[in-house]
Amino acid sequence: MTLTNVLIVSAVLFGIGLFGALSKRNSIVVLMCIEIMFNAVNLAAIAFSRFTLPSELTGNPAGVTVEAIHRALTGQIFAIFIITVAAAEVALGLALIIAVYRSRKVVELTELDLMKG
């Protein structure tokens, strides 16, 4: 598995999520597509972190510094932050969808364009 292969998979996932978020009418499906896009970004960040190691880590193992290890793990740390933000986004999004469903009895995005209700 090379960096190019992983980035192609990430781009395909992002494209699927973007297409779904722009074309679907159900708000829950749109939230799921946004999550697919978040996961594609996570995959790309981890791939870049994995395949672009600092030069200190590829040379002498005895001379490895803490800073080099931190630079090698930045993609994973960034992915953990994205997962945390995505979990908060899903919780807030589902709370809004439930509130709208209780008041209007509909979750279709085309039906939610009017403010009166």
C-alpha positions as CSV (number, residue, x, y, z in Angstrom):
1,M,0.0,0.0,0.0
2,T,1.5,3.3,-1.1
3,L,0.6,6.9,-0.2
4,T,-0.9,7.3,-3.6
5,N,-3.3,4.4,-3.1
6,V,-4.4,5.6,0.3
7,L,-5.0,9.1,-1.0
8,I,-7.0,7.8,-3.9
9,V,-9.2,5.9,-1.5
10,S,-9.5,9.0,0.7
11,A,-10.5,11.1,-2.4
12,V,-13.1,8.6,-3.4
13,L,-14.6,8.5,0.1
14,F,-14.7,12.3,0.2
15,G,-16.3,12.4,-3.2
16,I,-19.0,9.9,-2.2
17,G,-19.7,11.9,1.0
18,L,-19.8,15.2,-0.9
19,F,-22.2,13.8,-3.5
20,G,-24.4,12.4,-0.8
21,A,-24.4,15.6,1.2
22,L,-25.3,17.7,-1.8
23,S,-27.9,15.3,-3.4
24,K,-29.8,13.7,-0.6
25,R,-32.9,15.2,1.0
26,N,-33.0,13.3,4.3
27,S,-31.2,15.2,7.0
28,I,-30.0,12.0,8.7
29,V,-28.4,10.8,5.5
30,V,-26.7,14.2,5.0
31,L,-25.2,13.9,8.5
32,M,-23.9,10.4,7.7
33,C,-22.4,11.7,4.4
34,I,-20.6,14.5,6.4
35,E,-19.2,11.8,8.7
36,I,-17.9,9.9,5.6
37,M,-16.1,13.1,4.5
38,F,-14.6,13.5,8.0
39,N,-13.3,10.0,7.9
40,A,-11.8,10.6,4.5
41,V,-9.9,13.6,5.9
42,N,-8.8,11.4,8.8
43,L,-7.5,8.7,6.4
44,A,-5.5,11.3,4.5
45,A,-4.0,12.9,7.6
46,I,-2.9,9.5,8.9
47,A,-1.6,8.5,5.6
48,F,0.5,11.6,5.3
49,S,1.8,11.1,8.8
50,R,2.6,7.5,8.2
51,F,4.3,7.9,4.8
52,T,6.2,11.1,5.4
53,L,8.4,10.3,8.3
54,P,11.0,12.9,9.6
55,S,14.5,12.2,8.5
56,E,15.6,11.6,12.1
57,L,13.4,8.5,12.3
58,T,14.7,6.9,9.2
59,G,18.4,7.1,10.1
60,N,20.1,6.1,13.3
61,P,17.6,4.8,15.9
62,A,19.8,5.8,18.8
63,G,19.6,9.5,17.8
64,V,15.8,9.7,17.8
65,T,14.5,12.8,19.6
66,V,11.1,13.4,21.2
67,E,10.5,16.2,18.7
68,A,10.9,13.8,15.8
69,I,8.4,11.4,17.3
70,H,5.9,14.2,17.8
71,R,6.2,15.2,14.2
72,A,5.7,11.6,13.2
73,L,2.5,11.4,15.2
74,T,0.9,14.7,14.2
75,G,-1.5,13.0,11.7
76,Q,-2.8,10.6,14.3
77,I,-3.2,13.4,16.9
78,F,-5.0,15.5,14.3
79,A,-7.3,12.6,13.5
80,I,-8.2,12.2,17.2
81,F,-9.3,15.8,17.3
82,I,-11.3,15.4,14.1
83,I,-13.1,12.4,15.6
84,T,-13.9,14.4,18.8
85,V,-15.3,17.3,16.8
86,A,-17.3,14.8,14.6
87,A,-18.8,13.2,17.7
88,A,-19.9,16.6,19.0
89,E,-21.2,17.5,15.5
90,V,-23.3,14.3,15.3
91,A,-24.7,14.8,18.8
92,L,-25.7,18.4,18.0
93,G,-27.1,17.5,14.6
94,L,-29.2,14.7,15.9
95,A,-30.5,16.9,18.7
96,L,-31.6,19.5,16.1
97,I,-33.1,16.9,13.9
98,I,-35.1,15.4,16.8
99,A,-36.3,18.9,17.8
100,V,-37.4,19.7,14.2
101,Y,-39.1,16.3,13.9
102,R,-41.1,16.9,17.1
103,S,-42.4,20.2,16.0
104,R,-42.9,19.6,12.2
105,K,-43.1,15.8,11.9
106,V,-40.7,15.8,9.0
107,V,-36.9,15.3,8.5
108,E,-36.7,16.1,4.8
109,L,-34.4,19.1,4.0
110,T,-36.7,20.5,1.3
111,E,-39.6,20.7,3.8
112,L,-37.5,22.7,6.3
113,D,-36.9,25.8,4.2
114,L,-39.8,27.8,5.7
115,M,-39.3,29.5,9.0
116,K,-42.9,29.6,10.0
117,G,-44.2,26.5,11.6
